[in-house]
Amino acid sequence: MIPCLNEAQSVGFCVDKALAAFRDHGIRGEVVVADNGSTDGSIEIAQEHGARVVHASIKGYGNALRKGIEEARGEFIVMGDADDSYDFSELPKFVDKWKSGYEFVMGNRFAGKIKPGSMPWSHRLLGNPALTAILNRFFHTQIGDAYCGMRGFTKRLYAVINPRTTGMEFALELVIKASKMGAKMSEVSITLWPDKRGRAPHLRTFHDGWRSLRFMLLYAPNWLFLLPGASLLVFGLALVFWLFPGPRRVGRVIFDIHTMLYGMIFALLGAQVMSIGFFAKVYSFAERFSPNQRSLERWLSRVKLEHGLLLGTGLALIGAVGSVWVVWLWVAGGFGRFDHLRPVIFFSLWFFLGVQIIFSSFFISMLGISRGTYIGDYDKQKQN
């Protein structure tokens, strides 16, 4: 399956190599070219060389791939670009892995060969290694070349993945979802050649690089929300407890009530960010964006709405009682000078955290409605 947009100088070579690989290795298959609005004769050239052309009317790399994959008739699909940078005579490597039982097979240019002039140094030394490292760190994929455009996967796996993206992130979405679903994955070494497009590439380094990073962060709420939120919460609470007894001196610097106030703000901000992270995790699970989250499933079966309400109510009561006590001290002093800002910050923090936990618990529970149950009753649903 070859996505194509104005590749008249190279698409014919790609089709010829793929068909030759079929003949030479006894592979039953077809070459599908998914045209994305070419105006340079690419469609006619692809057809003349034996490809079946389908038309993706909506612009975008991902849209072209989705149209071509949906129209493909084979059980196993190998995709690659139409600029002849990928050698389609290497198709049998992917087919052999599929026949060995693998559902998703990635090409790896770094394990194979990268011919001179085929990849900019910024992509080879910085962009691709960095995005691959982030992908492996976030999703434990153990992929060596995250953005390799030549890869193979079963039609059944693709239907389960049900990709949503329409741009360059499409390639990452396939890897991330396949990994999350526990698909059997492997790699093969391939060679990258200088392309024959004769024009500037469609890929925009910084624009598409940022979109890729943004997409991975959106699919990794632990890294985007929970870790930063927990760090802010712990740091803020540490400041509040440290300064609650009184001012602290560190060298020549004195930390006092103003720093304690910032600690309260950090703690509340951290709790808010963590709440958003839990919303994102439960929503993605409930809408089946991220299946097979066993740790989340265990958490949903043990922690119920009532647990959150009890925790939030307890903290809110502690904060409310402490705040009433501070007000009583002020009243008892005849509404004179108020010198109890430390306990005001301390008890207000627990009251605000408690209220936030109460409403967050309700919202997290509501996110489970799309699965036919409230979050917190997940264990009952699983038994049914």
KEKE-3310 file (N, C-alpha, C; in steps of 0.2 Angstrom, whole numbers, plus 5000, padded with zeros to 4 digits):
npx = (5004:5004:5005:5002:5006:5008:5020:5026:5039:5044:5034:5032:5043:5042:5030:5034:5045:5038:5029:5038:5044:5033:5032:5044:5045:5034:5023:5006:4998:4993:4996:4992:4989:4986:4980:4981:4976:4984:4992:5001:5001:5004:4994:4990:5002:5005:4994:4997:5009:5004:4997:4983:4973:4967:4956:4960:4950:4951:4963:4980:4993:4990:4976:4977:4984:4975:4964:4969:4973:4960:4954:4962:4964:4971:4977:4988:4996:5008:5016:5023:5033:5030:5041:5052:5062:5061:5065:5056:5058:5062:5051:5048:5054:5046:5034:5039:5040:5027:5022:5028:5021:5020:5011:5013:5025:5040:5050:5068:5078:5090:5096:5099:5104:5108:5109:5120:5115:5101:5094:5092:5105:5100:5088:5093:5102:5097:5082:5074:5081:5078:5064:5061:5067:5059:5046:5049:5052:5040:5030:5036:5040:5051:5056:5066:5066:5056:5049:5050:5044:5041:5032:5023:5008:4994:4977:4967:4972:4974:4960:4956:4964:4960:4963:4964:4970:4975:4987:5005:5006:5000:5008:5014:5003:4999:5010:5009:4996:4996:5006:5000:4990:4995:5000:5009:5025:5038:5054:5063:5078:5081:5085:5088:5086:5092:5079:5068:5060:5062:5059:5054:5052:5036:5036:5038:5050:5051:5038:5030:5038:5035:5021:5021:5028:5018:5007:5012:5013:5000:4995:5001:4997:5002:5015:5013:5003:5002:5015:5021:5011:5011:5023:5023:5013:5019:5030:5024:5016:5027:5033:5023:5021:5034:5036:5025:5027:5035:5046:5059:5077:5089:5105:5109:5096:5079:5065:5047:5030:5026:5032:5026:5013:5015:5019:5006:4999:5006:5004:4990:4989:4996:4988:4976:4982:4985:4972:4966:4975:4970:4957:4960:4966:4955:4945:4951:4952:4939:4933:4940:4952:4964:4966:4969:4975:4981:4985:4977:4964:4964:4965:4952:4944:4945:4946:4933:4919:4914:4925:4933:4924:4924:4937:4939:4929:4933:4945:4940:4932:4942:4949:4939:4935:4947:4948:4937:4940:4951:4945:4937:4947:4950:4938:4937:4948:4942:4941:4953:4970:4975:4985:4986:4990:4997:4990:4978:4982:4986:4975:4966:4971:4969:4955:4952:4958:4951:4937:4940:4944:4932:4923:4930:4930:4917:4916:4926:4919:4908:4913:4914:4902:4900:4904:4894:4892:4896:4912:4920:4912:4917:4922:4911:4905:4914:4913:4901)
npy = (4994:5010:5027:5042:5057:5067:5060:5057:5055:5044:5034:5024:5016:5011:5003:4993:4987:4981:4972:4964:4958:4951:4941:4935:4928:4921:4926:4930:4944:4962:4978:4993:5009:5024:5038:5055:5067:5069:5079:5077:5067:5055:5046:5040:5034:5025:5016:5011:5004:4993:4995:4996:5009:5020:5033:5045:5057:5067:5078:5074:5064:5054:5052:5047:5035:5028:5027:5019:5007:5003:5000:4990:4972:4962:4950:4954:4969:4979:4994:5009:5023:5033:5038:5031:5029:5019:5002:4991:4978:4972:4967:4953:4951:4956:4949:4936:4937:4939:4927:4920:4922:4935:4950:4964:4972:4981:4991:4994:5006:5010:4999:4993:5000:5016:5026:5037:5054:5051:5054:5068:5075:5080:5073:5060:5060:5067:5071:5058:5048:5054:5055:5042:5037:5043:5037:5024:5025:5030:5021:5008:5001:4996:4999:5002:5011:5023:5031:5025:5023:5012:4998:4983:4975:4966:4965:4963:4967:4981:4985:4983:4992:5004:5018:5036:5048:5060:5065:5066:5059:5048:5037:5035:5032:5020:5011:5014:5010:4997:4992:4994:4986:4974:4967:4955:4960:4964:4968:4972:4973:4986:4995:5012:5023:5037:5048:5049:5060:5073:5086:5097:5088:5082:5081:5091:5097:5103:5106:5094:5086:5092:5089:5076:5074:5080:5072:5060:5063:5066:5053:5048:5050:5048:5053:5066:5072:5065:5063:5076:5083:5076:5079:5093:5093:5086:5094:5106:5103:5099:5112:5119:5111:5112:5126:5129:5128:5140:5154:5150:5148:5148:5148:5164:5168:5170:5161:5163:5167:5170:5162:5150:5152:5151:5138:5132:5135:5128:5115:5114:5117:5106:5095:5098:5096:5082:5077:5080:5071:5059:5059:5059:5046:5037:5041:5038:5024:5020:5024:5015:5019:5016:5001:4986:4990:4985:4989:5000:4994:4986:4995:5002:4992:4991:5004:5014:5026:5030:5029:5040:5050:5049:5051:5065:5071:5070:5077:5090:5092:5093:5104:5113:5113:5117:5130:5137:5137:5146:5157:5159:5162:5174:5181:5180:5189:5201:5205:5211:5214:5203:5189:5176:5169:5158:5146:5149:5147:5134:5126:5130:5125:5110:5110:5115:5105:5094:5097:5098:5084:5078:5082:5079:5065:5062:5066:5057:5045:5047:5046:5033:5029:5027:5014:5007:5006:5013:5020:5011:5002:4993:4980:4972:4973:4967:4954:4951)
npz = (5000:4995:4999:4990:4983:4970:4964:4952:4946:4953:4957:4949:4949:4962:4961:4952:4958:4969:4963:4957:4967:4972:4962:4962:4974:4976:4981:4984:4980:4980:4973:4980:4977:4985:4981:4984:4978:4967:4953:4943:4935:4941:4945:4932:4929:4939:4937:4924:4927:4934:4946:4958:4959:4972:4978:4990:4996:5006:5012:5018:5025:5034:5031:5018:5019:5027:5019:5008:5016:5020:5008:5004:5000:5005:5018:5025:5026:5019:5020:5012:5007:4992:4985:4982:4991:5000:4998:4989:4985:4997:5003:5005:5018:5027:5025:5028:5042:5046:5042:5052:5063:5068:5071:5069:5060:5060:5050:5051:5049:5054:5059:5047:5032:5029:5016:5009:5008:5009:5021:5031:5042:5054:5056:5057:5067:5078:5078:5074:5083:5095:5096:5095:5107:5116:5113:5116:5130:5135:5131:5132:5120:5113:5101:5087:5077:5076:5066:5054:5038:5032:5035:5041:5044:5051:5043:5052:5064:5062:5061:5074:5080:5075:5070:5073:5069:5056:5051:5050:5062:5062:5059:5072:5080:5076:5080:5094:5099:5094:5103:5115:5115:5116:5104:5094:5090:5079:5071:5056:5047:5035:5020:5017:5004:4994:4989:4974:4972:4967:4972:4986:5002:5009:5022:5036:5046:5060:5062:5060:5069:5082:5082:5083:5095:5103:5101:5107:5120:5124:5123:5134:5149:5161:5161:5156:5165:5178:5184:5184:5191:5203:5208:5210:5220:5231:5233:5236:5248:5256:5258:5265:5277:5282:5285:5293:5307:5309:5303:5293:5292:5279:5277:5272:5269:5273:5274:5274:5278:5265:5257:5261:5257:5243:5243:5247:5235:5225:5229:5228:5214:5209:5213:5205:5192:5193:5195:5182:5175:5180:5175:5161:5160:5164:5155:5142:5144:5146:5134:5126:5120:5125:5128:5138:5150:5164:5177:5179:5178:5189:5199:5196:5200:5214:5220:5224:5221:5233:5241:5237:5240:5254:5258:5253:5260:5273:5273:5269:5281:5291:5287:5287:5301:5307:5301:5306:5320:5319:5315:5327:5336:5332:5334:5347:5351:5349:5336:5333:5329:5317:5318:5313:5301:5297:5302:5294:5281:5282:5286:5276:5265:5266:5266:5253:5245:5249:5245:5231:5229:5231:5221:5210:5211:5209:5195:5189:5191:5183:5171:5168:5163:5150:5148:5152:5165:5182:5186:5198:5200:5191:5193:5195:5183:5175:5179:5174)
capx = (5000:5008:5002:5005:5004:5013:5026:5027:5046:5046:5029:5032:5048:5040:5026:5038:5049:5034:5026:5043:5045:5028:5033:5050:5045:5028:5018:5000:4996:4992:4999:4987:4992:4981:4981:4979:4975:4990:4990:5006:5001:5005:4989:4991:5009:5004:4990:5001:5014:5000:4994:4976:4973:4961:4957:4958:4948:4953:4970:4983:4996:4986:4970:4979:4985:4968:4960:4972:4972:4953:4953:4966:4961:4975:4977:4994:4998:5015:5015:5029:5032:5030:5047:5057:5067:5061:5066:5050:5061:5063:5044:5048:5056:5040:5030:5041:5039:5020:5021:5031:5016:5020:5005:5015:5032:5043:5056:5073:5084:5097:5099:5101:5109:5106:5113:5122:5110:5095:5091:5096:5108:5096:5083:5097:5106:5093:5075:5072:5083:5074:5057:5061:5068:5053:5041:5051:5051:5033:5026:5039:5039:5057:5056:5073:5066:5049:5046:5051:5038:5040:5030:5018:5003:4988:4971:4963:4975:4972:4953:4956:4968:4955:4967:4960:4974:4975:4993:5011:5006:4997:5013:5015:4997:4999:5014:5007:4991:4998:5010:4996:4985:4999:5001:5016:5028:5045:5058:5067:5082:5080:5090:5085:5089:5090:5072:5068:5054:5064:5055:5054:5048:5030:5038:5041:5054:5049:5030:5028:5041:5031:5015:5023:5029:5012:5003:5014:5011:4992:4993:5005:4995:5007:5021:5010:4999:5002:5021:5022:5006:5013:5029:5021:5009:5023:5034:5020:5015:5033:5034:5018:5023:5041:5035:5020:5029:5037:5050:5065:5083:5094:5110:5107:5089:5074:5058:5042:5024:5025:5034:5021:5008:5017:5018:4999:4997:5009:5000:4983:4990:4998:4982:4972:4985:4984:4965:4966:4978:4966:4952:4962:4967:4949:4942:4954:4950:4932:4932:4944:4958:4970:4964:4974:4978:4979:4985:4971:4959:4964:4963:4945:4940:4947:4944:4926:4917:4913:4932:4935:4920:4926:4943:4938:4925:4937:4950:4937:4930:4948:4950:4933:4935:4953:4947:4932:4944:4955:4940:4935:4952:4950:4932:4939:4952:4939:4942:4958:4975:4975:4991:4986:4990:4999:4985:4973:4985:4987:4968:4962:4974:4965:4948:4951:4960:4945:4932:4942:4943:4925:4920:4934:4928:4910:4917:4929:4914:4903:4917:4913:4895:4900:4905:4888:4893:4900:4918:4920:4908:4920:4923:4904:4904:4919:4911:4895)
capy = (5000:5016:5034:5046:5064:5070:5057:5055:5053:5038:5029:5018:5011:5007:4998:4988:4983:4977:4967:4959:4954:4946:4936:4931:4925:4917:4930:4932:4951:4967:4985:4998:5016:5028:5045:5060:5073:5071:5082:5077:5061:5050:5041:5036:5030:5019:5011:5008:4999:4987:4996:4998:5016:5022:5040:5048:5064:5072:5079:5072:5058:5049:5050:5043:5028:5025:5025:5013:5001:5001:4997:4984:4966:4957:4949:4957:4975:4982:5001:5012:5029:5032:5042:5026:5029:5012:4997:4986:4972:4969:4965:4947:4951:4958:4943:4930:4938:4938:4920:4917:4924:4942:4954:4970:4971:4988:4992:4998:5009:5011:4992:4991:5004:5023:5028:5045:5059:5049:5056:5074:5073:5082:5068:5054:5061:5071:5070:5051:5045:5057:5053:5034:5036:5045:5032:5018:5027:5031:5015:5002:4997:4993:5000:5005:5017:5024:5034:5021:5023:5005:4993:4979:4974:4962:4969:4962:4971:4987:4986:4984:4999:5010:5025:5042:5054:5061:5068:5062:5056:5041:5031:5033:5030:5013:5008:5015:5006:4990:4990:4994:4980:4968:4964:4952:4964:4963:4972:4969:4979:4988:5000:5018:5026:5044:5048:5052:5065:5079:5092:5097:5083:5084:5081:5097:5094:5106:5106:5087:5084:5094:5086:5069:5074:5082:5066:5055:5066:5065:5046:5046:5054:5047:5058:5073:5075:5063:5064:5083:5085:5073:5082:5099:5092:5084:5100:5111:5100:5100:5119:5120:5108:5115:5133:5129:5130:5147:5156:5145:5152:5144:5153:5171:5168:5168:5159:5165:5166:5171:5155:5145:5153:5148:5130:5130:5136:5123:5109:5114:5116:5099:5091:5099:5093:5075:5076:5080:5065:5053:5060:5057:5039:5034:5042:5034:5017:5020:5025:5010:5021:5012:4994:4982:4994:4981:4992:5004:4989:4984:5001:5003:4987:4992:5011:5016:5032:5031:5030:5047:5055:5049:5055:5072:5074:5070:5083:5096:5093:5095:5111:5118:5114:5122:5137:5139:5138:5152:5163:5160:5165:5181:5184:5181:5194:5207:5207:5216:5212:5196:5186:5168:5168:5151:5141:5150:5144:5127:5123:5131:5120:5104:5111:5116:5099:5090:5099:5096:5077:5076:5084:5075:5058:5061:5066:5051:5040:5048:5044:5026:5028:5025:5007:5004:5006:5019:5018:5009:4995:4989:4973:4969:4973:4962:4947:4950)
capz = (5000:4994:4998:4984:4981:4965:4964:4945:4945:4957:4959:4944:4951:4968:4959:4948:4963:4973:4959:4955:4974:4973:4957:4963:4980:4976:4986:4981:4983:4975:4975:4980:4977:4988:4978:4989:4974:4962:4947:4939:4931:4946:4944:4926:4929:4944:4934:4919:4930:4937:4953:4958:4962:4976:4979:4996:4994:5011:5012:5024:5025:5037:5027:5012:5022:5030:5013:5005:5020:5020:5002:5002:5000:5008:5025:5028:5023:5020:5018:5011:5003:4984:4983:4980:4996:5003:4993:4990:4984:5003:5005:5008:5025:5031:5024:5032:5049:5047:5042:5058:5068:5070:5068:5067:5058:5059:5047:5055:5044:5058:5060:5041:5029:5027:5010:5009:5005:5010:5027:5034:5048:5059:5057:5058:5074:5083:5078:5075:5089:5101:5096:5096:5114:5120:5112:5120:5137:5137:5130:5132:5114:5111:5093:5085:5072:5077:5061:5048:5034:5029:5040:5039:5050:5048:5042:5058:5070:5060:5062:5081:5082:5073:5071:5073:5067:5049:5048:5051:5069:5060:5060:5079:5083:5074:5085:5101:5100:5094:5109:5121:5114:5117:5098:5093:5086:5077:5067:5051:5045:5028:5017:5015:4998:4992:4986:4968:4971:4963:4975:4993:5005:5012:5029:5039:5052:5066:5063:5061:5075:5087:5082:5085:5102:5107:5101:5112:5127:5125:5125:5140:5154:5167:5160:5155:5170:5185:5187:5186:5196:5210:5210:5212:5226:5236:5234:5240:5255:5260:5260:5270:5283:5284:5287:5298:5314:5309:5298:5292:5289:5275:5275:5274:5266:5278:5271:5279:5276:5258:5254:5263:5253:5237:5244:5246:5228:5222:5231:5224:5207:5208:5214:5200:5187:5194:5193:5175:5173:5181:5170:5154:5160:5164:5149:5137:5145:5145:5126:5122:5116:5128:5131:5142:5156:5169:5183:5179:5179:5196:5203:5196:5204:5221:5223:5222:5221:5240:5244:5236:5244:5261:5258:5252:5265:5279:5272:5270:5288:5295:5285:5290:5308:5308:5299:5311:5326:5318:5316:5334:5339:5330:5337:5354:5352:5348:5329:5332:5324:5315:5317:5313:5294:5295:5302:5289:5275:5283:5286:5270:5260:5267:5264:5246:5243:5251:5240:5224:5228:5231:5214:5205:5212:5205:5188:5187:5191:5178:5165:5167:5161:5143:5148:5155:5173:5185:5188:5205:5199:5186:5195:5194:5175:5172:5180:5170)
cpx = (5004:5004:5005:5002:5010:5020:5027:5034:5048:5041:5030:5037:5046:5035:5029:5041:5044:5031:5032:5044:5039:5030:5039:5050:5038:5023:5012:4998:4995:4995:4994:4990:4986:4983:4978:4978:4981:4987:4996:5007:5003:5000:4989:4997:5008:5000:4993:5006:5010:4997:4987:4976:4966:4962:4955:4957:4950:4960:4973:4986:4992:4979:4971:4980:4979:4964:4963:4972:4965:4951:4957:4963:4965:4974:4982:4995:5005:5014:5022:5028:5033:5036:5053:5063:5067:5061:5061:5052:5062:5056:5044:5050:5050:5035:5032:5040:5032:5019:5023:5026:5016:5014:5007:5023:5035:5049:5061:5078:5090:5100:5101:5106:5105:5111:5114:5117:5103:5091:5095:5099:5104:5091:5087:5100:5102:5086:5072:5074:5079:5067:5056:5062:5062:5047:5043:5050:5044:5029:5029:5039:5045:5058:5063:5072:5058:5046:5048:5044:5036:5038:5025:5014:4997:4982:4967:4966:4973:4965:4952:4959:4963:4958:4962:4964:4974:4982:4999:5011:5003:5002:5014:5009:4997:5003:5012:5002:4992:5002:5005:4991:4989:5000:5008:5019:5035:5048:5062:5072:5081:5085:5085:5089:5088:5083:5073:5063:5056:5061:5056:5050:5041:5032:5041:5044:5051:5041:5028:5032:5037:5024:5016:5024:5022:5007:5005:5012:5004:4991:4997:5003:4999:5012:5018:5007:5002:5009:5022:5017:5008:5019:5027:5017:5014:5028:5030:5018:5021:5034:5029:5020:5029:5040:5029:5022:5032:5042:5056:5071:5087:5099:5108:5099:5084:5067:5053:5035:5022:5027:5029:5015:5009:5016:5011:4997:5000:5005:4993:4984:4992:4992:4977:4975:4984:4977:4964:4969:4973:4960:4954:4963:4960:4945:4944:4953:4943:4930:4936:4949:4964:4967:4970:4978:4977:4980:4979:4965:4958:4962:4955:4941:4941:4944:4937:4924:4917:4920:4934:4931:4922:4932:4942:4934:4929:4942:4946:4934:4936:4949:4945:4934:4941:4951:4942:4936:4948:4951:4938:4940:4952:4944:4934:4944:4949:4940:4948:4963:4975:4982:4991:4986:4992:4994:4979:4976:4984:4980:4964:4965:4970:4958:4947:4953:4954:4939:4934:4942:4936:4922:4924:4932:4921:4912:4921:4924:4909:4907:4916:4906:4895:4902:4899:4888:4896:4907:4918:4915:4911:4921:4917:4903:4908:4916:4905:4897)
cpy = (5006:5023:5038:5053:5067:5067:5053:5052:5046:5032:5023:5013:5007:5001:4992:4984:4978:4971:4961:4955:4949:4940:4931:4927:4921:4920:4932:4939:4956:4974:4990:5005:5021:5035:5050:5067:5074:5074:5082:5071:5055:5044:5036:5031:5024:5014:5008:5003:4993:4988:4997:5004:5017:5029:5042:5056:5069:5072:5076:5065:5052:5047:5046:5036:5025:5023:5019:5007:4999:4998:4991:4977:4961:4956:4953:4963:4977:4989:5004:5018:5028:5036:5037:5026:5022:5007:4991:4979:4968:4967:4958:4946:4952:4952:4937:4931:4937:4931:4916:4919:4931:4946:4961:4970:4978:4987:4996:5000:5009:5004:4990:4996:5011:5026:5035:5049:5057:5051:5062:5072:5075:5077:5062:5054:5064:5069:5063:5048:5048:5055:5045:5033:5038:5040:5026:5019:5027:5025:5008:4998:4994:4993:5004:5011:5018:5027:5031:5021:5016:5000:4989:4977:4970:4967:4969:4967:4979:4989:4987:4990:5005:5017:5031:5048:5054:5063:5063:5057:5049:5035:5030:5030:5022:5009:5008:5010:4999:4988:4989:4988:4974:4964:4961:4956:4962:4968:4968:4975:4980:4994:5006:5022:5033:5044:5051:5057:5071:5086:5091:5091:5086:5085:5088:5096:5097:5105:5099:5084:5086:5091:5079:5069:5075:5076:5061:5057:5065:5058:5044:5051:5054:5053:5065:5076:5072:5064:5071:5085:5082:5077:5089:5098:5090:5090:5105:5109:5101:5107:5121:5118:5111:5122:5134:5131:5138:5148:5151:5149:5147:5149:5160:5173:5166:5167:5159:5163:5166:5165:5150:5146:5150:5140:5128:5130:5130:5116:5109:5113:5109:5094:5092:5095:5085:5073:5075:5073:5059:5053:5057:5049:5035:5035:5038:5026:5016:5020:5020:5013:5018:5006:4991:4986:4990:4984:4997:5000:4987:4990:5003:4998:4988:4999:5013:5023:5034:5032:5037:5051:5055:5052:5063:5075:5075:5076:5089:5097:5096:5102:5116:5119:5119:5129:5140:5141:5144:5158:5164:5163:5173:5185:5185:5187:5201:5210:5212:5213:5205:5193:5178:5166:5160:5146:5142:5146:5136:5123:5124:5126:5113:5105:5111:5109:5094:5091:5097:5088:5075:5077:5080:5067:5057:5061:5060:5045:5041:5046:5037:5024:5025:5017:5003:5003:5012:5016:5017:5003:4991:4982:4969:4968:4968:4955:4946:4948)
cpz = (5000:4994:4993:4983:4977:4965:4957:4943:4948:4958:4955:4946:4957:4966:4956:4953:4967:4969:4958:4962:4974:4968:4959:4969:4981:4981:4982:4984:4978:4977:4974:4981:4979:4986:4983:4985:4970:4956:4942:4935:4935:4945:4938:4926:4933:4941:4928:4921:4934:4944:4952:4962:4966:4977:4986:4995:4999:5012:5018:5023:5028:5034:5021:5014:5024:5024:5009:5009:5020:5014:5000:5004:5004:5016:5029:5024:5024:5016:5017:5006:4995:4981:4981:4985:5000:4997:4993:4988:4991:5006:5008:5015:5029:5031:5028:5040:5051:5047:5049:5064:5071:5067:5066:5066:5056:5055:5051:5050:5048:5059:5053:5038:5028:5022:5011:5005:5006:5016:5030:5041:5054:5061:5060:5065:5079:5083:5079:5081:5095:5102:5097:5104:5118:5119:5116:5128:5139:5137:5130:5126:5111:5104:5092:5080:5071:5070:5054:5044:5031:5035:5038:5045:5047:5048:5049:5064:5068:5062:5070:5083:5080:5074:5069:5069:5059:5046:5049:5057:5068:5061:5067:5082:5082:5079:5092:5103:5099:5100:5115:5121:5115:5110:5098:5088:5085:5073:5061:5048:5037:5026:5015:5009:4997:4988:4978:4966:4967:4966:4982:4996:5008:5020:5031:5046:5059:5068:5064:5067:5081:5088:5084:5093:5106:5107:5106:5119:5129:5126:5131:5146:5160:5167:5159:5161:5177:5188:5188:5191:5203:5212:5213:5219:5232:5238:5238:5247:5259:5262:5265:5277:5286:5287:5292:5305:5315:5304:5299:5289:5285:5273:5277:5272:5272:5273:5276:5276:5269:5254:5255:5259:5246:5237:5244:5239:5224:5223:5228:5217:5205:5208:5208:5193:5187:5193:5186:5172:5174:5176:5163:5154:5160:5158:5143:5138:5144:5137:5122:5118:5119:5132:5135:5147:5162:5176:5184:5181:5186:5201:5202:5200:5212:5224:5220:5223:5229:5244:5243:5240:5251:5262:5258:5257:5272:5279:5273:5277:5292:5293:5287:5297:5310:5306:5304:5318:5325:5318:5323:5338:5338:5333:5344:5356:5350:5341:5328:5327:5323:5314:5317:5305:5293:5296:5297:5283:5276:5282:5279:5264:5260:5265:5257:5243:5244:5246:5233:5224:5228:5224:5209:5205:5208:5197:5185:5186:5185:5171:5163:5164:5154:5142:5151:5162:5175:5186:5196:5205:5193:5187:5194:5186:5172:5173:5176:5163)
residu = (MET:ILE:PRO:CYS:LEU:ASN:GLU:ALA:GLN:SER:VAL:GLY:PHE:CYS:VAL:ASP:LYS:ALA:LEU:ALA:ALA:PHE:ARG:ASP:HIS:GLY:ILE:ARG:GLY:GLU:VAL:VAL:VAL:ALA:ASP:ASN:GLY:SER:THR:ASP:GLY:SER:ILE:GLU:ILE:ALA:GLN:GLU:HIS:GLY:ALA:ARG:VAL:VAL:HIS:ALA:SER:ILE:LYS:GLY:TYR:GLY:ASN:ALA:LEU:ARG:LYS:GLY:ILE:GLU:GLU:ALA:ARG:GLY:GLU:PHE:ILE:VAL:MET:GLY:ASP:ALA:ASP:ASP:SER:TYR:ASP:PHE:SER:GLU:LEU:PRO:LYS:PHE:VAL:ASP:LYS:TRP:LYS:SER:GLY:TYR:GLU:PHE:VAL:MET:GLY:ASN:ARG:PHE:ALA:GLY:LYS:ILE:LYS:PRO:GLY:SER:MET:PRO:TRP:SER:HIS:ARG:LEU:LEU:GLY:ASN:PRO:ALA:LEU:THR:ALA:ILE:LEU:ASN:ARG:PHE:PHE:HIS:THR:GLN:ILE:GLY:ASP:ALA:TYR:CYS:GLY:MET:ARG:GLY:PHE:THR:LYS:ARG:LEU:TYR:ALA:VAL:ILE:ASN:PRO:ARG:THR:THR:GLY:MET:GLU:PHE:ALA:LEU:GLU:LEU:VAL:ILE:LYS:ALA:SER:LYS:MET:GLY:ALA:LYS:MET:SER:GLU:VAL:SER:ILE:THR:LEU:TRP:PRO:ASP:LYS:ARG:GLY:ARG:ALA:PRO:HIS:LEU:ARG:THR:PHE:HIS:ASP:GLY:TRP:ARG:SER:LEU:ARG:PHE:MET:LEU:LEU:TYR:ALA:PRO:ASN:TRP:LEU:PHE:LEU:LEU:PRO:GLY:ALA:SER:LEU:LEU:VAL:PHE:GLY:LEU:ALA:LEU:VAL:PHE:TRP:LEU:PHE:PRO:GLY:PRO:ARG:ARG:VAL:GLY:ARG:VAL:ILE:PHE:ASP:ILE:HIS:THR:MET:LEU:TYR:GLY:MET:ILE:PHE:ALA:LEU:LEU:GLY:ALA:GLN:VAL:MET:SER:ILE:GLY:PHE:PHE:ALA:LYS:VAL:TYR:SER:PHE:ALA:GLU:ARG:PHE:SER:PRO:ASN:GLN:ARG:SER:LEU:GLU:ARG:TRP:LEU:SER:ARG:VAL:LYS:LEU:GLU:HIS:GLY:LEU:LEU:LEU:GLY:THR:GLY:LEU:ALA:LEU:ILE:GLY:ALA:VAL:GLY:SER:VAL:TRP:VAL:VAL:TRP:LEU:TRP:VAL:ALA:GLY:GLY:PHE:GLY:ARG:PHE:ASP:HIS:LEU:ARG:PRO:VAL:ILE:PHE:PHE:SER:LEU:TRP:PHE:PHE:LEU:GLY:VAL:GLN:ILE:ILE:PHE:SER:SER:PHE:PHE:ILE:SER:MET:LEU:GLY:ILE:SER:ARG:GLY:THR:TYR:ILE:GLY:ASP:TYR:ASP:LYS:GLN:LYS:GLN:ASN)
# end
